[in-house]
Amino acid sequence: RYVDFLPTYGTEELTEEIAKAMDELKDCEGIIIFTDLMGGSPFNVAASLGHGKENVRIVAGTNLPMLVEIVMS
């Protein structure tokens, strides 16, 4: 599941969208969240929502070649 960080979003909307996506995936064995920059809004929101959850991992510094490799494997 992907969450787009639209130019019109603030952190509140982003928090709602990521929380909704995580809720949809709650029955999965694990959740990996890929963000672009460590310290950016998507990373900070994901880190906040994933804090204390054993099945959530966050990867910062994601780029297009990384995503293609992940999808293909």
PDB file as gemmi writes it, atoms N, CA and C in Angstrom:
CRYST1    1.000    1.000    1.000  90.00  90.00  90.00 P 1                      
ATOM      1  N   ARG A   1       0.864  -1.168   0.000  1.00  0.00           N  
ATOM      2  CA  ARG A   1       0.000   0.000   0.000  1.00  0.00           C  
ATOM      3  C   ARG A   1       0.896   1.211   0.000  1.00  0.00           C  
ATOM      4  N   TYR A   2       0.564   2.207  -0.759  1.00  0.00           N  
ATOM      5  CA  TYR A   2       1.362   3.425  -0.752  1.00  0.00           C  
ATOM      6  C   TYR A   2       0.530   4.584  -0.216  1.00  0.00           C  
ATOM      7  N   VAL A   3       1.246   5.560   0.326  1.00  0.00           N  
ATOM      8  CA  VAL A   3       0.615   6.797   0.789  1.00  0.00           C  
ATOM      9  C   VAL A   3       1.362   7.931   0.108  1.00  0.00           C  
ATOM     10  N   ASP A   4       0.639   8.742  -0.619  1.00  0.00           N  
ATOM     11  CA  ASP A   4       1.227   9.880  -1.303  1.00  0.00           C  
ATOM     12  C   ASP A   4       1.197  11.088  -0.379  1.00  0.00           C  
ATOM     13  N   PHE A   5       2.300  11.815  -0.331  1.00  0.00           N  
ATOM     14  CA  PHE A   5       2.366  13.042   0.465  1.00  0.00           C  
ATOM     15  C   PHE A   5       2.128  14.200  -0.502  1.00  0.00           C  
ATOM     16  N   LEU A   6       0.865  14.544  -0.636  1.00  0.00           N  
ATOM     17  CA  LEU A   6       0.468  15.579  -1.589  1.00  0.00           C  
ATOM     18  C   LEU A   6       0.910  16.962  -1.133  1.00  0.00           C  
ATOM     19  N   PRO A   7       1.158  17.870  -2.084  1.00  0.00           N  
ATOM     20  CA  PRO A   7       1.574  19.231  -1.721  1.00  0.00           C  
ATOM     21  C   PRO A   7       0.566  19.953  -0.830  1.00  0.00           C  
ATOM     22  N   THR A   8      -0.698  19.548  -0.911  1.00  0.00           N  
ATOM     23  CA  THR A   8      -1.734  20.198  -0.105  1.00  0.00           C  
ATOM     24  C   THR A   8      -1.826  19.626   1.307  1.00  0.00           C  
ATOM     25  N   TYR A   9      -1.121  18.520   1.580  1.00  0.00           N  
ATOM     26  CA  TYR A   9      -1.181  17.888   2.895  1.00  0.00           C  
ATOM     27  C   TYR A   9      -0.309  18.616   3.905  1.00  0.00           C  
ATOM     28  N   GLY A  10      -0.816  18.663   5.114  1.00  0.00           N  
ATOM     29  CA  GLY A  10      -0.006  19.022   6.261  1.00  0.00           C  
ATOM     30  C   GLY A  10       0.325  17.728   6.992  1.00  0.00           C  
ATOM     31  N   THR A  11       1.008  17.820   8.108  1.00  0.00           N  
ATOM     32  CA  THR A  11       1.364  16.600   8.840  1.00  0.00           C  
ATOM     33  C   THR A  11       0.135  15.896   9.409  1.00  0.00           C  
ATOM     34  N   GLU A  12      -0.939  16.643   9.672  1.00  0.00           N  
ATOM     35  CA  GLU A  12      -2.148  16.018  10.199  1.00  0.00           C  
ATOM     36  C   GLU A  12      -2.758  15.063   9.169  1.00  0.00           C  
ATOM     37  N   GLU A  13      -2.863  15.524   7.913  1.00  0.00           N  
ATOM     38  CA  GLU A  13      -3.424  14.679   6.856  1.00  0.00           C  
ATOM     39  C   GLU A  13      -2.519  13.483   6.573  1.00  0.00           C  
ATOM     40  N   LEU A  14      -1.222  13.734   6.584  1.00  0.00           N  
ATOM     41  CA  LEU A  14      -0.273  12.644   6.358  1.00  0.00           C  
ATOM     42  C   LEU A  14      -0.371  11.613   7.474  1.00  0.00           C  
ATOM     43  N   THR A  15      -0.492  12.064   8.704  1.00  0.00           N  
ATOM     44  CA  THR A  15      -0.645  11.155   9.843  1.00  0.00           C  
ATOM     45  C   THR A  15      -1.893  10.302   9.683  1.00  0.00           C  
ATOM     46  N   GLU A  16      -3.002  10.918   9.284  1.00  0.00           N  
ATOM     47  CA  GLU A  16      -4.245  10.169   9.074  1.00  0.00           C  
ATOM     48  C   GLU A  16      -4.075   9.110   7.987  1.00  0.00           C  
ATOM     49  N   GLU A  17      -3.428   9.476   6.874  1.00  0.00           N  
ATOM     50  CA  GLU A  17      -3.265   8.550   5.750  1.00  0.00           C  
ATOM     51  C   GLU A  17      -2.345   7.383   6.105  1.00  0.00           C  
ATOM     52  N   ILE A  18      -1.243   7.662   6.781  1.00  0.00           N  
ATOM     53  CA  ILE A  18      -0.330   6.582   7.170  1.00  0.00           C  
ATOM     54  C   ILE A  18      -0.986   5.689   8.214  1.00  0.00           C  
ATOM     55  N   ALA A  19      -1.687   6.281   9.166  1.00  0.00           N  
ATOM     56  CA  ALA A  19      -2.382   5.483  10.188  1.00  0.00           C  
ATOM     57  C   ALA A  19      -3.431   4.587   9.547  1.00  0.00           C  
ATOM     58  N   LYS A  20      -4.162   5.104   8.559  1.00  0.00           N  
ATOM     59  CA  LYS A  20      -5.162   4.309   7.862  1.00  0.00           C  
ATOM     60  C   LYS A  20      -4.507   3.146   7.117  1.00  0.00           C  
ATOM     61  N   ALA A  21      -3.385   3.414   6.453  1.00  0.00           N  
ATOM     62  CA  ALA A  21      -2.672   2.355   5.730  1.00  0.00           C  
ATOM     63  C   ALA A  21      -2.150   1.295   6.701  1.00  0.00           C  
ATOM     64  N   MET A  22      -1.606   1.718   7.827  1.00  0.00           N  
ATOM     65  CA  MET A  22      -1.106   0.762   8.815  1.00  0.00           C  
ATOM     66  C   MET A  22      -2.238  -0.074   9.389  1.00  0.00           C  
ATOM     67  N   ASP A  23      -3.396   0.539   9.568  1.00  0.00           N  
ATOM     68  CA  ASP A  23      -4.555  -0.198  10.072  1.00  0.00           C  
ATOM     69  C   ASP A  23      -5.004  -1.252   9.065  1.00  0.00           C  
ATOM     70  N   GLU A  24      -4.973  -0.918   7.776  1.00  0.00           N  
ATOM     71  CA  GLU A  24      -5.339  -1.880   6.735  1.00  0.00           C  
ATOM     72  C   GLU A  24      -4.373  -3.065   6.710  1.00  0.00           C  
ATOM     73  N   LEU A  25      -3.140  -2.837   7.126  1.00  0.00           N  
ATOM     74  CA  LEU A  25      -2.106  -3.875   7.089  1.00  0.00           C  
ATOM     75  C   LEU A  25      -1.862  -4.525   8.448  1.00  0.00           C  
ATOM     76  N   LYS A  26      -2.738  -4.285   9.402  1.00  0.00           N  
ATOM     77  CA  LYS A  26      -2.511  -4.754  10.775  1.00  0.00           C  
ATOM     78  C   LYS A  26      -2.395  -6.268  10.899  1.00  0.00           C  
ATOM     79  N   ASP A  27      -2.989  -7.003   9.961  1.00  0.00           N  
ATOM     80  CA  ASP A  27      -2.926  -8.459  10.024  1.00  0.00           C  
ATOM     81  C   ASP A  27      -1.690  -9.031   9.332  1.00  0.00           C  
ATOM     82  N   CYS A  28      -0.876  -8.168   8.745  1.00  0.00           N  
ATOM     83  CA  CYS A  28       0.348  -8.624   8.081  1.00  0.00           C  
ATOM     84  C   CYS A  28       1.407  -8.985   9.115  1.00  0.00           C  
ATOM     85  N   GLU A  29       2.319  -9.845   8.699  1.00  0.00           N  
ATOM     86  CA  GLU A  29       3.405 -10.250   9.591  1.00  0.00           C  
ATOM     87  C   GLU A  29       4.315  -9.071   9.930  1.00  0.00           C  
ATOM     88  N   GLY A  30       4.522  -8.200   8.969  1.00  0.00           N  
ATOM     89  CA  GLY A  30       5.376  -7.038   9.192  1.00  0.00           C  
ATOM     90  C   GLY A  30       5.048  -5.931   8.215  1.00  0.00           C  
ATOM     91  N   ILE A  31       5.411  -4.727   8.580  1.00  0.00           N  
ATOM     92  CA  ILE A  31       5.193  -3.555   7.736  1.00  0.00           C  
ATOM     93  C   ILE A  31       6.530  -2.851   7.567  1.00  0.00           C  
ATOM     94  N   ILE A  32       6.897  -2.580   6.318  1.00  0.00           N  
ATOM     95  CA  ILE A  32       8.089  -1.797   6.022  1.00  0.00           C  
ATOM     96  C   ILE A  32       7.622  -0.499   5.400  1.00  0.00           C  
ATOM     97  N   ILE A  33       8.037   0.609   5.973  1.00  0.00           N  
ATOM     98  CA  ILE A  33       7.672   1.925   5.462  1.00  0.00           C  
ATOM     99  C   ILE A  33       8.923   2.544   4.844  1.00  0.00           C  
ATOM    100  N   PHE A  34       8.828   2.895   3.566  1.00  0.00           N  
ATOM    101  CA  PHE A  34       9.934   3.515   2.848  1.00  0.00           C  
ATOM    102  C   PHE A  34       9.672   5.006   2.735  1.00  0.00           C  
ATOM    103  N   THR A  35      10.630   5.812   3.175  1.00  0.00           N  
ATOM    104  CA  THR A  35      10.508   7.269   3.087  1.00  0.00           C  
ATOM    105  C   THR A  35      11.711   7.825   2.352  1.00  0.00           C  
ATOM    106  N   ASP A  36      11.583   9.069   1.919  1.00  0.00           N  
ATOM    107  CA  ASP A  36      12.681   9.648   1.162  1.00  0.00           C  
ATOM    108  C   ASP A  36      13.819  10.145   2.062  1.00  0.00           C  
ATOM    109  N   LEU A  37      13.577  11.063   2.933  1.00  0.00           N  
ATOM    110  CA  LEU A  37      14.636  11.666   3.742  1.00  0.00           C  
ATOM    111  C   LEU A  37      14.437  11.423   5.231  1.00  0.00           C  
ATOM    112  N   MET A  38      15.500  11.034   5.892  1.00  0.00           N  
ATOM    113  CA  MET A  38      15.433  10.940   7.346  1.00  0.00           C  
ATOM    114  C   MET A  38      15.283  12.357   7.892  1.00  0.00           C  
ATOM    115  N   GLY A  39      14.324  12.539   8.755  1.00  0.00           N  
ATOM    116  CA  GLY A  39      14.082  13.858   9.329  1.00  0.00           C  
ATOM    117  C   GLY A  39      13.007  14.648   8.607  1.00  0.00           C  
ATOM    118  N   GLY A  40      12.574  14.159   7.434  1.00  0.00           N  
ATOM    119  CA  GLY A  40      11.483  14.821   6.713  1.00  0.00           C  
ATOM    120  C   GLY A  40      10.142  14.457   7.334  1.00  0.00           C  
ATOM    121  N   SER A  41       9.107  15.154   6.922  1.00  0.00           N  
ATOM    122  CA  SER A  41       7.778  14.915   7.498  1.00  0.00           C  
ATOM    123  C   SER A  41       7.309  13.470   7.361  1.00  0.00           C  
ATOM    124  N   PRO A  42       7.418  12.835   6.178  1.00  0.00           N  
ATOM    125  CA  PRO A  42       6.967  11.439   6.083  1.00  0.00           C  
ATOM    126  C   PRO A  42       7.724  10.511   7.043  1.00  0.00           C  
ATOM    127  N   PHE A  43       9.028  10.707   7.144  1.00  0.00           N  
ATOM    128  CA  PHE A  43       9.810   9.880   8.065  1.00  0.00           C  
ATOM    129  C   PHE A  43       9.384  10.130   9.507  1.00  0.00           C  
ATOM    130  N   ASN A  44       9.257  11.383   9.886  1.00  0.00           N  
ATOM    131  CA  ASN A  44       8.901  11.717  11.274  1.00  0.00           C  
ATOM    132  C   ASN A  44       7.532  11.168  11.660  1.00  0.00           C  
ATOM    133  N   VAL A  45       6.566  11.282  10.742  1.00  0.00           N  
ATOM    134  CA  VAL A  45       5.227  10.765  11.026  1.00  0.00           C  
ATOM    135  C   VAL A  45       5.264   9.241  11.130  1.00  0.00           C  
ATOM    136  N   ALA A  46       5.947   8.580  10.191  1.00  0.00           N  
ATOM    137  CA  ALA A  46       6.039   7.123  10.214  1.00  0.00           C  
ATOM    138  C   ALA A  46       6.746   6.647  11.477  1.00  0.00           C  
ATOM    139  N   ALA A  47       7.812   7.323  11.865  1.00  0.00           N  
ATOM    140  CA  ALA A  47       8.536   6.946  13.080  1.00  0.00           C  
ATOM    141  C   ALA A  47       7.655   7.102  14.313  1.00  0.00           C  
ATOM    142  N   SER A  48       6.883   8.162  14.339  1.00  0.00           N  
ATOM    143  CA  SER A  48       5.983   8.385  15.465  1.00  0.00           C  
ATOM    144  C   SER A  48       4.911   7.299  15.542  1.00  0.00           C  
ATOM    145  N   LEU A  49       4.305   6.969  14.398  1.00  0.00           N  
ATOM    146  CA  LEU A  49       3.246   5.955  14.385  1.00  0.00           C  
ATOM    147  C   LEU A  49       3.794   4.545  14.597  1.00  0.00           C  
ATOM    148  N   GLY A  50       5.010   4.300  14.151  1.00  0.00           N  
ATOM    149  CA  GLY A  50       5.584   2.964  14.270  1.00  0.00           C  
ATOM    150  C   GLY A  50       6.318   2.718  15.576  1.00  0.00           C  
ATOM    151  N   HIS A  51       6.532   3.772  16.361  1.00  0.00           N  
ATOM    152  CA  HIS A  51       7.272   3.639  17.612  1.00  0.00           C  
ATOM    153  C   HIS A  51       6.606   2.627  18.547  1.00  0.00           C  
ATOM    154  N   GLY A  52       7.387   1.675  19.001  1.00  0.00           N  
ATOM    155  CA  GLY A  52       6.894   0.678  19.941  1.00  0.00           C  
ATOM    156  C   GLY A  52       6.202  -0.504  19.294  1.00  0.00           C  
ATOM    157  N   LYS A  53       6.081  -0.503  17.983  1.00  0.00           N  
ATOM    158  CA  LYS A  53       5.452  -1.625  17.288  1.00  0.00           C  
ATOM    159  C   LYS A  53       6.547  -2.531  16.730  1.00  0.00           C  
ATOM    160  N   GLU A  54       6.568  -3.751  17.201  1.00  0.00           N  
ATOM    161  CA  GLU A  54       7.623  -4.694  16.830  1.00  0.00           C  
ATOM    162  C   GLU A  54       7.620  -5.074  15.358  1.00  0.00           C  
ATOM    163  N   ASN A  55       6.457  -4.981  14.704  1.00  0.00           N  
ATOM    164  CA  ASN A  55       6.370  -5.442  13.321  1.00  0.00           C  
ATOM    165  C   ASN A  55       6.518  -4.310  12.298  1.00  0.00           C  
ATOM    166  N   VAL A  56       6.927  -3.110  12.726  1.00  0.00           N  
ATOM    167  CA  VAL A  56       7.071  -1.970  11.820  1.00  0.00           C  
ATOM    168  C   VAL A  56       8.539  -1.584  11.712  1.00  0.00           C  
ATOM    169  N   ARG A  57       8.999  -1.469  10.463  1.00  0.00           N  
ATOM    170  CA  ARG A  57      10.363  -1.007  10.176  1.00  0.00           C  
ATOM    171  C   ARG A  57      10.259   0.165   9.218  1.00  0.00           C  
ATOM    172  N   ILE A  58      11.159   1.132   9.372  1.00  0.00           N  
ATOM    173  CA  ILE A  58      11.159   2.306   8.513  1.00  0.00           C  
ATOM    174  C   ILE A  58      12.521   2.410   7.840  1.00  0.00           C  
ATOM    175  N   VAL A  59      12.485   2.599   6.515  1.00  0.00           N  
ATOM    176  CA  VAL A  59      13.712   2.746   5.733  1.00  0.00           C  
ATOM    177  C   VAL A  59      13.710   4.153   5.156  1.00  0.00           C  
ATOM    178  N   ALA A  60      14.719   4.944   5.527  1.00  0.00           N  
ATOM    179  CA  ALA A  60      14.847   6.302   5.000  1.00  0.00           C  
ATOM    180  C   ALA A  60      15.874   6.308   3.872  1.00  0.00           C  
ATOM    181  N   GLY A  61      15.782   7.299   3.026  1.00  0.00           N  
ATOM    182  CA  GLY A  61      16.719   7.419   1.914  1.00  0.00           C  
ATOM    183  C   GLY A  61      16.306   6.611   0.699  1.00  0.00           C  
ATOM    184  N   THR A  62      15.044   6.260   0.623  1.00  0.00           N  
ATOM    185  CA  THR A  62      14.551   5.443  -0.484  1.00  0.00           C  
ATOM    186  C   THR A  62      14.562   6.255  -1.781  1.00  0.00           C  
ATOM    187  N   ASN A  63      14.964   5.587  -2.867  1.00  0.00           N  
ATOM    188  CA  ASN A  63      14.935   6.217  -4.185  1.00  0.00           C  
ATOM    189  C   ASN A  63      14.306   5.252  -5.182  1.00  0.00           C  
ATOM    190  N   LEU A  64      14.100   5.701  -6.400  1.00  0.00           N  
ATOM    191  CA  LEU A  64      13.406   4.889  -7.398  1.00  0.00           C  
ATOM    192  C   LEU A  64      14.103   3.559  -7.675  1.00  0.00           C  
ATOM    193  N   PRO A  65      15.425   3.512  -7.873  1.00  0.00           N  
ATOM    194  CA  PRO A  65      16.055   2.210  -8.095  1.00  0.00           C  
ATOM    195  C   PRO A  65      15.839   1.224  -6.937  1.00  0.00           C  
ATOM    196  N   MET A  66      15.834   1.723  -5.717  1.00  0.00           N  
ATOM    197  CA  MET A  66      15.571   0.867  -4.568  1.00  0.00           C  
ATOM    198  C   MET A  66      14.163   0.288  -4.625  1.00  0.00           C  
ATOM    199  N   LEU A  67      13.185   1.131  -4.954  1.00  0.00           N  
ATOM    200  CA  LEU A  67      11.802   0.671  -5.024  1.00  0.00           C  
ATOM    201  C   LEU A  67      11.621  -0.366  -6.134  1.00  0.00           C  
ATOM    202  N   VAL A  68      12.251  -0.150  -7.264  1.00  0.00           N  
ATOM    203  CA  VAL A  68      12.156  -1.129  -8.358  1.00  0.00           C  
ATOM    204  C   VAL A  68      12.745  -2.453  -7.917  1.00  0.00           C  
ATOM    205  N   GLU A  69      13.876  -2.424  -7.258  1.00  0.00           N  
ATOM    206  CA  GLU A  69      14.506  -3.657  -6.773  1.00  0.00           C  
ATOM    207  C   GLU A  69      13.618  -4.376  -5.768  1.00  0.00           C  
ATOM    208  N   ILE A  70      13.012  -3.629  -4.879  1.00  0.00           N  
ATOM    209  CA  ILE A  70      12.137  -4.222  -3.861  1.00  0.00           C  
ATOM    210  C   ILE A  70      10.924  -4.864  -4.510  1.00  0.00           C  
ATOM    211  N   VAL A  71      10.308  -4.166  -5.440  1.00  0.00           N  
ATOM    212  CA  VAL A  71       9.119  -4.691  -6.100  1.00  0.00           C  
ATOM    213  C   VAL A  71       9.456  -5.940  -6.923  1.00  0.00           C  
ATOM    214  N   MET A  72      10.603  -5.935  -7.565  1.00  0.00           N  
ATOM    215  CA  MET A  72      10.992  -7.044  -8.425  1.00  0.00           C  
ATOM    216  C   MET A  72      11.441  -8.274  -7.625  1.00  0.00           C  
ATOM    217  N   SER A  73      11.791  -8.099  -6.366  1.00  0.00           N  
ATOM    218  CA  SER A  73      12.225  -9.235  -5.547  1.00  0.00           C  
ATOM    219  C   SER A  73      11.154  -9.633  -4.603  1.00  0.00           C  
TER     220      SER A  73                                                      
END                                                                             
